[in-house]
Amino acid sequence: MITPNNPIGKRINTQYEYLVLLVDDDPMVAEALRLMLEGENDIRLHYCSDAGDALNMAEQLKPTVILLDMVMPNIDGLTLLRYMRVSEQTQLVPVIALSMKNDAKLKADVFSAGGNDYLIKLPESVELLARIRYHSQCYIRLLQRDEAFRALDVSQQDLAASNIKLQQLASMDGLTGVANRRTFQESIAQEWVRAKEEQTPFSLIMMDIDFFKKCNDHYGHQHGDDVLCSVAKALEACSKRSAGMVARYGGEEFVVLLPGVSEDDAADVAEKLRSAVEMLKLENAESDVCEWVTISLGVATCRPGSGEIETEKLIKRADDALYEAKDSGRNRVVKASDGTNAGTSS
């Protein structure tokens, strides 16, 4: 004899098993249905005789189909069906209504409340099995589809994150972590167009680590790499306050892009960069300037659209100013406009 709230049937080693929850207050009906399902190795039956416990049991059991009696004490089947359709755990589980009456209005109410099927008690065994398997299969396919969509969504998110990471890696200098030369070239082209449209000043700072080869030769390449990384970090931290973009231009040479910044303000930024690097006190005993690592800087400014100058010429002007700073003794800032020292040397 079937006992309430206990499963009957054995778990089988198949990919999917149809799990049926029967909610009916009549143990005779429950026993009759159990006998219909007996011997069906792909079906497990759980029985709940108390409608008050049915929702909680369904949420825990996670059945593939629910057989729900429409006439029960305390809570009628329609009310319980509505509760099931509100619960997140049971709102999609197929529900087959069981009734002694072939009542058109009751059928309409069942389907309106979210029921999936309607059977007159007691149905033929072949019909009951067919309905259980059909609705269970539909529900399992729904779960499979939702799981596939979730997996696809996760995969797409992972792919998007990987693409972002790849873009970041492609835009960065592998050693120092600042923007690489390609990113600088893309950025200057974009900012140049904007400055042209808005008629705003456009400044550029080119800089070189003084006597970097001597530093490499004396201390070794690992120390040289550490110097490049420390200098890049200091330049980036200082440039952010002026909304500038730092990039490694090549070797020991760096560049800072300063759209919308005037020549005098760019020279002030350059001086802060020079001072920030000197204050790191990175050893460079072979330097002809001082015992620490220093940088020389060239500043160039223009207003795009006001003349024939283009980005290549602006870069060359900043580079020429940089060489002027190096020829003048290094560890200093030179503006391209006048070729005079715009900072202090140490």
URCOR-V482312 format. One record per residue. N is the residue number from 0. D_LAST is the distance of its C-alpha to the last C-alpha in Angstrom with 2 decimals. Layout:
n=N d_last=D_LAST
n=N d_last=D_LAST
//
This chain:
n=0 d_last=99.05
n=1 d_last=95.57
n=2 d_last=93.89
n=3 d_last=91.57
n=4 d_last=87.80
n=5 d_last=88.17
n=6 d_last=87.51
n=7 d_last=90.16
n=8 d_last=89.74
n=9 d_last=87.50
n=10 d_last=83.94
n=11 d_last=84.02
n=12 d_last=81.61
n=13 d_last=81.08
n=14 d_last=77.96
n=15 d_last=79.20
n=16 d_last=81.75
n=17 d_last=83.43
n=18 d_last=83.17
n=19 d_last=85.77
n=20 d_last=85.88
n=21 d_last=89.34
n=22 d_last=89.63
n=23 d_last=93.32
n=24 d_last=95.29
n=25 d_last=98.39
n=26 d_last=98.37
n=27 d_last=101.30
n=28 d_last=99.33
n=29 d_last=96.38
n=30 d_last=98.63
n=31 d_last=100.15
n=32 d_last=96.73
n=33 d_last=95.69
n=34 d_last=98.70
n=35 d_last=97.79
n=36 d_last=94.34
n=37 d_last=95.55
n=38 d_last=95.04
n=39 d_last=92.26
n=40 d_last=89.52
n=41 d_last=86.77
n=42 d_last=87.46
n=43 d_last=86.78
n=44 d_last=88.40
n=45 d_last=87.19
n=46 d_last=89.53
n=47 d_last=88.82
n=48 d_last=91.90
n=49 d_last=90.12
n=50 d_last=88.50
n=51 d_last=86.37
n=52 d_last=84.65
n=53 d_last=84.43
n=54 d_last=81.11
n=55 d_last=79.26
n=56 d_last=80.97
n=57 d_last=80.09
n=58 d_last=76.41
n=59 d_last=76.33
n=60 d_last=78.61
n=61 d_last=77.05
n=62 d_last=80.32
n=63 d_last=80.64
n=64 d_last=83.64
n=65 d_last=85.36
n=66 d_last=89.15
n=67 d_last=89.69
n=68 d_last=93.05
n=69 d_last=93.56
n=70 d_last=95.96
n=71 d_last=94.77
n=72 d_last=95.19
n=73 d_last=92.44
n=74 d_last=90.15
n=75 d_last=91.68
n=76 d_last=90.26
n=77 d_last=88.95
n=78 d_last=86.94
n=79 d_last=85.50
n=80 d_last=84.66
n=81 d_last=82.69
n=82 d_last=80.76
n=83 d_last=79.98
n=84 d_last=78.64
n=85 d_last=76.24
n=86 d_last=74.87
n=87 d_last=71.85
n=88 d_last=73.27
n=89 d_last=76.69
n=90 d_last=76.30
n=91 d_last=76.55
n=92 d_last=79.04
n=93 d_last=82.36
n=94 d_last=85.18
n=95 d_last=88.85
n=96 d_last=91.14
n=97 d_last=94.42
n=98 d_last=97.41
n=99 d_last=101.16
n=100 d_last=101.58
n=101 d_last=101.24
n=102 d_last=100.10
n=103 d_last=98.47
n=104 d_last=96.84
n=105 d_last=95.42
n=106 d_last=94.08
n=107 d_last=92.40
n=108 d_last=90.89
n=109 d_last=89.60
n=110 d_last=87.85
n=111 d_last=86.54
n=112 d_last=85.03
n=113 d_last=83.21
n=114 d_last=85.84
n=115 d_last=85.91
n=116 d_last=89.57
n=117 d_last=92.93
n=118 d_last=95.64
n=119 d_last=99.11
n=120 d_last=99.88
n=121 d_last=100.86
n=122 d_last=99.66
n=123 d_last=100.81
n=124 d_last=98.77
n=125 d_last=97.82
n=126 d_last=96.59
n=127 d_last=94.59
n=128 d_last=92.90
n=129 d_last=92.13
n=130 d_last=90.54
n=131 d_last=88.48
n=132 d_last=87.16
n=133 d_last=86.52
n=134 d_last=84.53
n=135 d_last=82.66
n=136 d_last=81.67
n=137 d_last=80.45
n=138 d_last=78.37
n=139 d_last=76.91
n=140 d_last=75.98
n=141 d_last=74.31
n=142 d_last=72.29
n=143 d_last=71.40
n=144 d_last=70.30
n=145 d_last=68.14
n=146 d_last=66.61
n=147 d_last=65.94
n=148 d_last=64.25
n=149 d_last=62.11
n=150 d_last=61.17
n=151 d_last=60.39
n=152 d_last=58.25
n=153 d_last=56.30
n=154 d_last=55.98
n=155 d_last=54.74
n=156 d_last=52.19
n=157 d_last=51.00
n=158 d_last=50.84
n=159 d_last=48.90
n=160 d_last=46.40
n=161 d_last=46.11
n=162 d_last=45.61
n=163 d_last=42.84
n=164 d_last=41.19
n=165 d_last=41.62
n=166 d_last=40.17
n=167 d_last=37.13
n=168 d_last=36.74
n=169 d_last=37.29
n=170 d_last=34.61
n=171 d_last=31.91
n=172 d_last=29.80
n=173 d_last=31.51
n=174 d_last=28.52
n=175 d_last=25.94
n=176 d_last=28.46
n=177 d_last=26.87
n=178 d_last=28.88
n=179 d_last=29.63
n=180 d_last=29.69
n=181 d_last=33.34
n=182 d_last=32.80
n=183 d_last=29.98
n=184 d_last=32.40
n=185 d_last=35.15
n=186 d_last=33.04
n=187 d_last=31.69
n=188 d_last=35.30
n=189 d_last=36.59
n=190 d_last=33.97
n=191 d_last=34.39
n=192 d_last=38.12
n=193 d_last=37.57
n=194 d_last=35.13
n=195 d_last=37.68
n=196 d_last=40.47
n=197 d_last=38.65
n=198 d_last=36.89
n=199 d_last=33.52
n=200 d_last=30.04
n=201 d_last=28.52
n=202 d_last=24.82
n=203 d_last=23.15
n=204 d_last=19.64
n=205 d_last=19.27
n=206 d_last=16.42
n=207 d_last=16.04
n=208 d_last=14.60
n=209 d_last=12.71
n=210 d_last=15.07
n=211 d_last=17.34
n=212 d_last=20.36
n=213 d_last=19.03
n=214 d_last=18.38
n=215 d_last=21.93
n=216 d_last=23.51
n=217 d_last=22.11
n=218 d_last=22.70
n=219 d_last=25.40
n=220 d_last=26.04
n=221 d_last=26.51
n=222 d_last=22.99
n=223 d_last=21.89
n=224 d_last=24.11
n=225 d_last=22.74
n=226 d_last=19.17
n=227 d_last=20.59
n=228 d_last=22.53
n=229 d_last=19.82
n=230 d_last=17.45
n=231 d_last=20.56
n=232 d_last=21.52
n=233 d_last=18.28
n=234 d_last=18.42
n=235 d_last=22.09
n=236 d_last=21.83
n=237 d_last=19.32
n=238 d_last=21.32
n=239 d_last=24.60
n=240 d_last=23.86
n=241 d_last=23.84
n=242 d_last=26.79
n=243 d_last=24.89
n=244 d_last=26.00
n=245 d_last=23.73
n=246 d_last=25.18
n=247 d_last=24.46
n=248 d_last=25.05
n=249 d_last=25.43
n=250 d_last=24.01
n=251 d_last=20.30
n=252 d_last=20.26
n=253 d_last=20.54
n=254 d_last=21.73
n=255 d_last=22.09
n=256 d_last=25.21
n=257 d_last=25.31
n=258 d_last=28.87
n=259 d_last=29.67
n=260 d_last=26.08
n=261 d_last=25.38
n=262 d_last=22.69
n=263 d_last=20.78
n=264 d_last=21.16
n=265 d_last=20.09
n=266 d_last=16.85
n=267 d_last=16.34
n=268 d_last=17.22
n=269 d_last=14.80
n=270 d_last=11.86
n=271 d_last=13.42
n=272 d_last=13.76
n=273 d_last=10.18
n=274 d_last=9.40
n=275 d_last=12.68
n=276 d_last=12.05
n=277 d_last=8.89
n=278 d_last=11.09
n=279 d_last=13.85
n=280 d_last=12.57
n=281 d_last=14.73
n=282 d_last=15.22
n=283 d_last=14.42
n=284 d_last=15.09
n=285 d_last=15.91
n=286 d_last=12.62
n=287 d_last=11.62
n=288 d_last=7.88
n=289 d_last=7.81
n=290 d_last=10.85
n=291 d_last=10.45
n=292 d_last=11.50
n=293 d_last=9.28
n=294 d_last=10.98
n=295 d_last=11.47
n=296 d_last=13.86
n=297 d_last=16.74
n=298 d_last=18.86
n=299 d_last=22.53
n=300 d_last=25.19
n=301 d_last=28.92
n=302 d_last=32.17
n=303 d_last=34.50
n=304 d_last=37.91
n=305 d_last=36.94
n=306 d_last=36.89
n=307 d_last=37.21
n=308 d_last=33.84
n=309 d_last=34.12
n=310 d_last=31.82
n=311 d_last=31.44
n=312 d_last=30.31
n=313 d_last=27.81
n=314 d_last=26.33
n=315 d_last=26.27
n=316 d_last=24.54
n=317 d_last=21.75
n=318 d_last=21.63
n=319 d_last=21.59
n=320 d_last=18.63
n=321 d_last=16.82
n=322 d_last=17.75
n=323 d_last=16.63
n=324 d_last=13.06
n=325 d_last=13.39
n=326 d_last=15.09
n=327 d_last=12.52
n=328 d_last=9.88
n=329 d_last=9.23
n=330 d_last=6.91
n=331 d_last=8.22
n=332 d_last=11.64
n=333 d_last=14.54
n=334 d_last=17.96
n=335 d_last=21.01
n=336 d_last=23.02
n=337 d_last=21.44
n=338 d_last=18.97
n=339 d_last=16.39
n=340 d_last=12.77
n=341 d_last=13.30
n=342 d_last=9.94
n=343 d_last=6.63
n=344 d_last=3.76
n=345 d_last=0.00
//
